[in-house]
Amino acid sequence: MMALRWMLPVILLLAGCRKEVPRPAPTIQAYVWQDSRKAEVIRAITLSRGTISALHLRAAELRWTGREFSIERVITGKLPLADCGLVMRIGASASGLEWTEAEIREVAELVKELAALKPIEIQCDYDCPQSRLDRYIVLLDALQKAAGPVPVIPTTLPSWLDAPEFAKLVTGRPGYVLQVHSLQLPKTPDEPVLLFDPAATRLAVKRASSLGVPFRVAMATYGCEVWFGPDDKVMDVISEDRGPEGKSPARRSFSLADPIESARLIREWNQNPPPGLNAVIWYRLPIDGDRRNWPWQTFQLVAKGEERPASVVLEDVPQEKVSDLFIVNRGEFPAPLPA
């Protein structure tokens, strides 16, 4: 009995010295917002193997017309690749809906059809006003019922985190996506175009970690071009497509997600993973010919938390009696042109 009494403190001491299991670094995932049937997209998907753990493909976009939904189906047959997620986008045109049974019916039927394709999950990217998160909960519950065993994952915004309904929105679900990139339109052409605020992102992730619900962070790889008219008011925003034909701006501003700031943030998370942060989902997968996106080599480095110095040089190409001067980026990261 005396021996057991001496052993008890030793056992307790050893238990207290047990090392805490380190949290794994967030995995790398990406959105495929482009048409997954195109050759250049197929090549990019093939190239991503070994770097990206999961891809999430745009499957459908819904717009409320005032009486019914106009639905653009991007994926209608079998999945373009195995073990991928699907994304259903519901635009701001539906922001005023109460999500009654009648209003949900068409969306739920679509989710049921997408779930039949057996994706790893279905993300619901809904432009919901913060004041109506209670109705978003009603929608998500109905969509999860329609999807059966396929998880329905909501996309959320940092501004929602302190809303009274947010905890109820995400609690009891397999997780959620926290989208930390958004276009902040400048009021004048002289103001910068902001896509990503690293300081605000750190605060949002810290707040999300405190909720105890698994989450992923959606970050940006893309750029935006903002067109201004003669009155210096915004006339168009271009982030994925070419500019509208027959139009030209009086002035324009351009911004690209900062690869250096993004790489530093990823490195922080890799070295000290925030509780609950399972993955970073990058919007969007680099595709050949996509001028408003990082090139693949930049994406690979940033996604691993690696940064590279800028290498913009002035090159002199002699011609007969004259020389041509070229500003050339020899680095692995995009660089802004000198002012």
N, C-alpha and C positions, 0 to 999 in steps of 0.2 A: 504493500500500500504506500509506504514511504517513497519507493522508487517511482511510482506513478505520480505522486505529488511533485517530485522533482522534474519529471518529464513534461508535465502540463505547461509550465512556463516556456520550456524549450520549444514545444510544438506551437504555442501562440507566437513566439518570437519568429520562428521560421515562416509561419503563415503571414506575418506582417512584412517579412522581407520578400515575399513573392513578387516578382516583377509583373507590372501591368502589361498586358498584351498590347503592342502598338497598333494603332488604327491603320488600316491600309490606305494608301494614297488614292485619290479619286481616279476612276478609270476614264478613258477617253472615248467619247461618243460623238456623233455628228448627225445633223439633219441633211437630208437630200431633198431640197426644195425644187430642184430642176426635174424635168421629165426623165424618169428612170429608164425609158425605152431608147433614149438617144445614145449613139455610139460613144460620144465623149463622156457621158455620164456613166455608162457601163465600164469604160476604161478607168474612170476615177474610183468607182466602187471596187474594182479589182485591185487597184493600187493601194487602197486603204487597208486591205487585209494585212494583219500583223501590227498595224498601228492603232486602228479603231476597234473597240470591243463590240460596239453596236451601232447600227445605222437606223434612223427613223425617217421614213419616207412620207412625203406629203401625199395623202390619199384622197382628200376631198375638201372642197371649200364651199361654204354655205352662206347665202345672202338672203335676208328676209325682205320680201317684196312688198310687204304690207298685208298680204293675204296668205302667202305660202312661201316655202323656201325654194330658191333657185339653187340647184346643186350642180357643181362641177366635179365630176368624178375623174380623178387622175389614174387611180388603180381600180380596174374593174374585174380583171381575171385573177389568176393566181399571183402570189407574191413574186416580185422580180428576183428576190433572193431569200434564202432561208434565214430564220432567226432574226428578223428585222421587226421594228416597230412601225406603226402607222400613225399619222397625224391628221386629225380632222379640224379644220379651222372654221370657226363661226365668227363672222365679221360684226362690226359695231352696229350694223343695221338691225341686229336682233337684240340690242342692249335694253330695249324697253319691254321685252316680253316678260310675262308673268310665269312662263313655262307651265302652262296648264297641260292637262293630259292631251288635249287636241294639238297644242303647239309642239309638244315633245314627240308626238307619234312618228312624224316623218324622220326626225333625227334619230330616234331610237331604232327605226327600221334600218337606216343606213348603218348604224353601229352594229346591229345584228349581222348585216351582210359582211361588214369588214371583219368582224370577229370570226365568221365562218372561214376566212382565209387563214386563220390560225397565226396571227402575228404574236410577238412576245408581249405586246401591249398596244393600247390605243390611247394616244394623247389627245385631250380636248383643249384646243387653243382658242379660247373664247374671249372676245373683247367685252368683258363684263365690267360695268361701272362698279366702283368700290361700294357704293350705297346699295347695291343689289346682290351682294354676295349670298344672301339668304336664298335667293331664287336660283343662283348657280348651284347651291347644294341640292336643291330639288332636281335640277337637271342632271347632275352627276349621279345621284342615286338611281334615277330612272335609266340612265345610260349603262351603268354598271349592271343593272338587272338584265338589260337587253344583251349585254356582251357575255353574260355567263361567266365562265372561268377566266376569260381574258381580262387582265387589269385595265381599268380606265383611269388614266392619270391626268389630273388637271394641270394646266400651265397657269402660273400665278405671277404677280408683280410685287416688288419690294414694298410699294406703297400700301399693300394690303396687310402686311405682317402685323400691324398693331390694331387692325380692325377687330371688333368684338367677334365677328362671325368667322374669322380666318381659321382659328384653331378647330372649330367645328367642320370647316370646309375640308381640312386635310386629315384630321384625326380619323382613324379607322380605315384609311385607304393605304394601299401599298407604298405610297409616296407621292411626291409632287415635284414639278419643275419650277424653279424660281428663275424667271427671265430677268437678267440684270442689264440687258442691252436695250436701248430704245433711242429713237431719234428725237433730239430736243431741237426743234426748229429755231433758228436765229430770227430775231426781230428785224435785223438789217443785214445786208450783204457783208458788212465788215465784222460781224460777230462770228465766232467759230461755230462749226456744226459739230455737236457733241453726240457720240454714240455710246460711250462707255465711261463711267466714272469709277475708277478703282477704289477711291476712299469710300464712296457710298456703297460699293459692292462689298467691301470688307464689313461694314456695319450691318448690311442686310444679311450676310451669311452668318455673322455672329448671332443676330436675332433669330434666324431660322434654326440654328443649332440648339438654341435654348428651348425649342418647342418639343424636342424629343421625337419628331417624326422624320423618317428618312427622306432625303430630298436630293435633287440634282440641280446644278446651276447651268443655265443656258447663256453662253457668251458669244460675242460677235467676231466674225472674220471679214465682214463685208465693208463696203464703203457706200456713201450716199453722195449724190450730186443734187444740190438745191438750186433751182432756177428762180431768178427774180425778174420781174417786169420792169418797165421804165419808171414805175412809181416806187421801186425798191420793195415791193411786196412779193411774198412767195407765190409763184405761179405753178410750180411743179416740183415733185420730189422723185428722183430716179435712183433705185437701189438694185434692181434686178434686170430691168429691160433697157433697151435703147430709148433715147429721148423721143418724144412724140414727133412724128413727121409733120413738116410744114410749120413748125414752131421753132423759135430761137429766143434765148433769154437776153435781156439787156446786161445782166451780170449773173455770175454763178459762183457757188461755193462748193468745195468738195472736202469730204472727210473720210478717212479710212480708220477702222479700228486699230488702235495703237498696239503693234506686236510686242514692243519692249515692255510696256506697262502690263500687258496681258501675260507675258512670259514670267515676269516677276511675281505676279499674283499666283500663277500656277506653281511656281517654285516654292512659294510660302506654303501653299496647301499640300504639296507633296512632302515637304519636310515636317510639317505639323498639321496633319489633316483635321479640319474642323469636325466636331462630332456630328454624325448624321449625314455628312456630305459624301454621297456614294460615287458621283460622276460629274464630269463637265461635258455638256452637250454643246458642240460648236455649230453655230449657224453662219455659214453653211459649208458643205463639203466642197473643197476647191475643184473646179472643173476647167479643163483647157479652154481658153478663149473667154473666160469670165473676167472682164477687166475690172470689175468692181468687187474683187475678192482677193484674199491673199493667194499667192502661188503655193503649190503643194509643198515645196521645200521650206517655206516660211511656216506653214501650218504644222508640219512635222516637228519643227524645233519648238515653236511656242507651246504646242500641246504637251510637250515634255518638260516645259519650264526652262528652256534654253533660249538665251538671247545672243544676238550678234551685233557688232558695231556697224554703223552706217558706212558705206563705201561709195560715195558719189564723187566722180572724178570728171574733169574736163579733158576731153581728148581732142587732139589736133590731127586732122587728116589732111595732109598736103594735097592740093590739086594744082593744075597748071596756073601759075602766077598768083594763086590764092590758096587759102586754107579754110577748110570747113571745121567748125568747132562743134563738138557734141557733148552734152551733159549725159553721162552714162552711170547707171547704178551697177557696180560690180559686186555688191553685197548680196546676202541671202535674205535680207529684210527689205520691204518697200521703204522708200525714203521720199519725203516731200522735196519738191524742187526748191532750190534757193530762191529767196525773195529778190 
